[in-house]
Every structure is written in structure tokens, then in C-alpha cells.
Amino acid sequence: MKIRRRFLPRTIQDAVATAFMAAIIPITFWFEVYVVIPDIHGADSIYNWIHLMPALFLLFNISANMLATVMCDTSCQNEIVQAPANVVISAGGSSISWRLCSTCEAVAPPRSWHCNTCGVCVLKRDHHCVFTGCCIGHKNHRYFIVFLLYLFIATTYASILNNYFMWFVRGEEFRNWTSLLKIVFPLAMLVIDTSTKQYYLVIYLINMVGMCFTGVLLVYHGKLILSGRVVHERNCRDYDLGPMENLRMVLGKRWHLTWLSPFILSELPHNGINWDSIQQEASKSK
């Protein structure tokens, strides 16, 4: 994996979103492992250790895949990009054709696009993610989708535990109209109520919103991946090789193991530059 030279967020929006994500992940882990689970099962219960194993696995994969997404260089800068001799290079136009990027002053291959925030052309660019402060492209797409998957699983897991903790274990404290008001306006209520209970409500709400948000994103990006497309190609099916082959294009040849750890090597079956052969293969399969 090639490391990005400038991996820090370049805009205030990216910096705030990335800092929030980097902070809420360990905070939620601490809250679930040291507050919620012991309160549900008891401080000395063996169930606390049973919960700890999946919690550590989720924490590791969320943090490591997020870091890999940020650090992985998926730009065209360090690639040898050479257009075929019979291809006409345009000065603009669609991202599915060879182009001359006026900003980078270099040839951009098909499916790449220039990101004004990152300041580079990105191979098979999908989108710019504010929560990682970087573009999602050919080489870090794997880490992003696994990060999203485990984030959804973790927020769902946490939301189930938190609902039981707040409405049943500590029901007398939280089952009242003031708690509902604090959930609707959590940050505003922190100004007038800095109690531990209010912080619990904020974490509870963040996980509930996170579960819904990541669930929608997972379905959206999952459909794109299985159809061989990226965000810029919503109406294009030129690279659809079938669900399993499309999945390999993102997760690599060892796609069935990549969910275990981002450190597992899984070579991508394509270099992200010369898509002509893939397009021809897709046309034959259709």
C-alpha cells in the first residue's frame, strides 16, 4: 500500500468530521464496555468478557480500516499513466474516457476524476468522504466499505445495548418527558445540563443516528459495488462483470478474508488505469 504524503484533512469541514469520528469511536467503546454492559449483567459477570471479545474485534476493524482508508494513496500521481496509441485524449468531458486534466497537467485515465479538495486526480474515484478527509478510489475502496460495514454492525450492536440499558435497566431515570426533550435537543441541553446522564443520552442518540446513516450508506454503496459502478457512474453499466467479479474488483482476489483484517493482503485484479479490456469483457458477458 502506497502511503499518502499529505493525509491530514485539508478543509475545516473535513477536519471537524474526521476528528468527530476519531473521537466517538473510542468513546462509544468505553461507554459500552465500562458502563452499559457491566450495568446490564453485573460488574463480576462472565458475560462482560463474552461481550468484550466482539467489541475489541469491532474496535480494531473500524479503527484500522478507517486509518487504512486515510493513509492509502489512490491518486494518479505516483502511477505510470500511458494512454493507448489509438485513443483520442480530450480536454474535458466524461470520466469514462481518457482526458487531459488541466489542473494536474497530466493525462487522466478512464473512471478517474479530479478532486478539488484533495488537489489530485483519483483512480476510479467514487466520492470524497468528509469523515475520513480523503477521496475513496480504486486502492482504498476496500478499506472504506469494510469500515462502513463494521461501523454499521457496531452502531447497531451499541444501539440494542443502549436501548435496553436506558429504558429497562435505568428506566426510572430516563423514562420521562424531560429525557425525551434532551434526546431531541442533546447538544443544546448540554449547555444547561452537564450531568453524566445527559452525556449518556448524547452517546445514545449518536449511535442511533449512526446506525441509520451507515445502514443507508452501506445499502447504497453495496449496490454500486455489486453492479460494478462508482458514484459517478450511476447510469453506466459498462464495467459490470457480475456481482462476484465486481466484488473482487473492490476487495481483491482474497475477498473472502479481507473482512477479518485490513492487514490481510488481497491483490486487486486490475491496475485501475487501463479499463478497455474490462469494458470489452463486460460487453461480451452481456
C-alpha positions, 0 to 999 in steps of 0.5 A: 500500500502506497502511503499518502504524503499529505493525509491530514484533512485539508478543509475545516469541514473535513477536519471537524468530521474526521476528528468527530469520528476519531473521537466517538469511536473510542468513546462509544467503546468505553461507554459500552464496555465500562458502563452499559454492559457491566450495568446490564449483567453485573460488574463480576459477570462472565458475560462482560468478557463474552461481550468484550471479545466482539467489541475489541474485534469491532474496535480494531476493524473500524479503527484500522480500516478507517486509518487504512482508508486515510493513509492509502494513496489512490491518486494518479500521481505516483502511477505510470499513466500511458494512454493507448496509441489509438485513443483520442485524449480530450480536454474535458468531458466524461470520466469514462474516457481518457482526458487531459486534466488541466489542473494536474497537467497530466493525462487522466485515465478512464473512471478517474476524476479530479478532486478539488479538495484533495488537489489530485486526480483519483483512480476510479474515484467514487466520492470524497468522504468528509469523515475520513478527509480523503477521496475513496478510489480504486486502492482504498475502496476496500478499506472504506466499505469494510469500515462502513460495514463494521461501523454499521454492525457496531452502531447497531450492536451499541444501539440494542445495548443502549436501548435496553440499558436506558429504558429497562435497566435505568428506566426510572431515570430516563423514562420521562418527558424531560429525557425525551426533550434532551434526546431531541435537543442533546447538544443544546441541553448540554449547555444547561445540563452537564450531568453524566446522564445527559452525556449518556443520552448524547452517546445514545442518540449518536449511535442511533443516528449512526446506525441509520446513516451507515445502514443507508450508506452501506445499502447504497454503496453495496449496490454500486459495488455489486453492479460494478459502478462508482458514484459517478457512474450511476447510469453506466453499466459498462464495467459490470462483470457480475456481482462476484467479479465486481466484488473482487474488483473492490476487495481483491482476489482474497475477498473472502478474508479481507473482512477479518483484517485490513492487514490481510493482503488481497491483490486487486485484479486490475491496475485501475488505469487501463479499463478497455479490456474490462469494458470489452469483457463486460460487453461480451458477458452481456 
